[in-house]
Structure formats: structure tokens, C-alpha cells
Amino acid sequence: MNEFTSTMLCCVLPVAIIVIMFVAGVKKEQAEEAALRSVGPVEKRVGRSVVLHSNPYRISVDTPGGRQTWPLTADTAISVETAGSITAVRGRNLSAKAVGGALTGGAGLFVFGNAKTSEVDNRELYIVIESDTLAHVSKVDPKLGQEARQFAASVNLIARQMGSDSVSKEPKNEDQED
């Protein structure tokens, strides 16, 4: 094998592996999306964890045992609960300061072991689904807080409309007149 061929293999092989991994990830996402759409049209969602399907309305939740789907009823109530926080931890590395000071004759005391800040994110976000026949808690990504709250508000509105018999399958548009 000549030098040019071995150089090309060393450069092309890692790029080919990265491309293959990227394509596999895209195909997996497309398959997950197709599986969601096979249940029915997607009305609202929180990531892929909790989905509201329409025609007829159903709530689909990703559980450890696989995806489960329940009908949306007038007594369904969804709430969003949070726990935890983001904490900034600031500390000094005294051992690095001591070694740096000893090795540099004291000047390292000012350079080495200075305070370092690290963030600890222990936030949790849960969507709680309750009705007369169902109680389920689903943990979702805490970065999806706004999306989760909008989802809960939308589902609760649709459930209230179902209860007042003003809706059979689709919610009434606020711009429409009776």
C-alpha cells in the first residue's frame, strides 16, 4: 500500500463513520416521528414524551414499558410540577494553589488553584395526567418548561370544552360566531 492510499484511508474513514452515524440518527428520529403520527394527527406535544393526538383526542405518553395511549375525556386534568434548581458551586483548589506556590517560589499562589465555578443542574419537570380512570406522571426534559405549560393549558381547555358539550371532536375557534 502506498503512502497516498494510507493517508486517504486515515482521513476518509473517520469522516465516513461520522456521516454513517449522523444518517442513522436522522433515520431513527424519522422512525420515531412516523410512529407518533401513526397513532393520529399530532395536535400538541412536549418533546416526544407526551403527545396530544386529534380525531379523536388521545394522550400518548412514552413510558418505560413503551408508548401508551389513553382517550382524552372531559374530566382529564393536566398539571406541570417542578422540583430542583440550578446551583453555582464556587470553590478553591487549595492543593493546586500549594503545589503551584511551592514550584514557582510563591508566584504560583496567585496563578494556580483560583476559584472555579461549576453549575449543578438538578431540575426536574413532571407532567401529571389525572382523570377518573387514569393517573400518570411523566418526567420530561426541564428545558421544556414553557412547552409543557402550554401543553397543559391547551389540553385542559379542550377537556373543559368537551365537558360543556360545545365540542364534539375539535375545539371551537374563538374567532367563529355561534
N, C-alpha and C positions, 0 to 999 in steps of 0.2 A: 504494500500500500504506500503510495507516495505521500509526501508531506501535505500537498494541497487537499487530497481526499480526507486525510485525518483531520485537518483543520476545519474543513467543511462539516464533517460529522460532529465535531465538538461544538460548532456554532449552530448548526441546523437542528440537531437532536433536542437540545433544551427548548428551543422555540417551538418545535413540533409538539413536544409534550405539553407545553403551556397552552397551545392552541387546542389540543385534544381535550384537555381538562376544562377549558372555557366552553367549548362546544357541548361537552357532556353536562355542564352546569346549566347552560341555556336550555338544553333538551329536557332536563329534569324539571326546571321551572315551567316550561310549556306543558309538560305532562301533568303537573300539579294543578295548573290553571285549567286545563281541559277537564280534569276530574271534578273540579269545583263547578264548572259550567255544565257538566253532565247531570248534576242534581237539579239545575234550573238556572234561570237568569239571575245574575248577581245584582242585588239591589244596593246593599251596603256591606262593608267589611271592615274588620280590624286586622290588617295584615292578611294572612291566610288562616289565622287561628279561629276566628269567629266570623261567620258569614250569614247575611240575611238574603234568602232567595225569594223571588216573587213568583206568582202564578202557580199555585197558591203560596202564600207566605210560609216559609220554613226557616228555622235557625239551624245552621250546620256548624258543629264545633269539632275542632281537632282534639282528640283525646288520646291518652296513651294506648288504648286498645284499637285505635283507628278513628276515622271520622264518623260522628253520629249526627243524625238529623232529627229534629222534632218540629211538629207543626206550631206555628205562632197562633196563640189564642188570645182572646180579649183579656184574660186575667194574667197574661205574661208581663212581668216587670223585670227590667234590666237595670242594674246599677254598676257603678265603677268604684272600686276601692283601691286605695293606695297604701303603701307602707314603705318605710325606709327613707333614706336620704343620701345625698352626695356629701361626703366629708373630705375636707382637705387636711391631710396629715403633714405636718411640718416637723422635721426632726434633724438633729445634727448627727453626723457620723464622727463621734469622738475618737474612735480608733484610727480612722484615716487622718484626722487632724494631728494626732500624736505622732504617727509614723511620718507624716509629711513634715512636721516640725522638726523631728529628730534628724531626718535625712537632709534637710535643707538648712539646718542651722537656725531654725526659728522662723524663717520666712514662710515656710510651708504652713504655719499656723493660720495664716491669713488666706491661703490659697486652697488648701485641701480640707475636706470634711465640712464644707459650708452647708448651710441648711438646704435641704431638698424638700420640695413639696410634691406629694403624690395624692391623687384623688382616689377615694374609695367609694364606689357606686354600689350601694346595696338597696336600691329602689326596687319595688315590686309593684306590679299593676295587675289587678284582677277584674274580670267581668263576671258578675254574679247574675245568673238567669234563674228566675223563680216564677212558678205558676202553681196551680192546684195539683198538677200531675208531674212537675219537674222541678228539680233543684240541682243546679250545676254551677261550679266555679271553674273558670278558665284563666290560667295565668298567661299574660301577653307581655310583649316587649314594653318596658316602661317608657321608651321613647315614643310610643304610640298613644300617649295620653289624650291629646286633642281628638284623634281619630276614634278612640274608644268612647269618649264622652259624646261625640257627635252620633256615633252608632247607637248608644243607649238612648239618647234623646229621640232619634228617628224611630227606633223600634217601639219605644213607649208611646209615641204619638200614634203610630199605626195600630197598636194594640188598643189604645183608648178609642180610636175611630171604629175599630171592629166592634167594640163593646157598645157603642152608641148606635150601631146599625146604620151609620151613614156611609159605610164602606162595605162592599161585598168582597172584592178581591184586591182592588187597587185603591190607594189613598186619594181623597178628593184634593184637587189642586186648589189652592187658596184663591187663585185668580178667577176661577169659574163661579158663575152665579147659579143659584138653585132654579 
